Amino acid sequence: MIGRLDKDDLSTKLAQLSHKIEEVKVEVYNALVLKYTEFYPLFDTTVQLRARVADLHADIDSALTVIEKQVLSITVSVNPLVPTVAIWVQL
């Protein structure tokens, strides 16, 4: 019979398709696991570095505030009649 499958051929084709689907599922799963195992350590390191940079930024801001207050204090104590000059520190 041309153009028609008998029940045995149909069952065989469906079984082959099911097997191929399972193979593809396994390949997709393995690819995802591989990408995750490569990605997660990099992501974790990036998060840790971001936190360290944020802490460092806060420390720098704090130090800059102390420096500005000390410079202002010295300027005012040396000659309180001279206008204070703004001091900018580029980090």
Secondary structure, 3 states (H helix, E strand, C coil): CCCCCCHHHHHHHHHHHHHHHHHHHHHHHHHHHHHHHHHHHHHHHHHHHHHHHHHHHHHHHHHHHHHHHHHHHHHHHHCCCCCCCCCCCCC
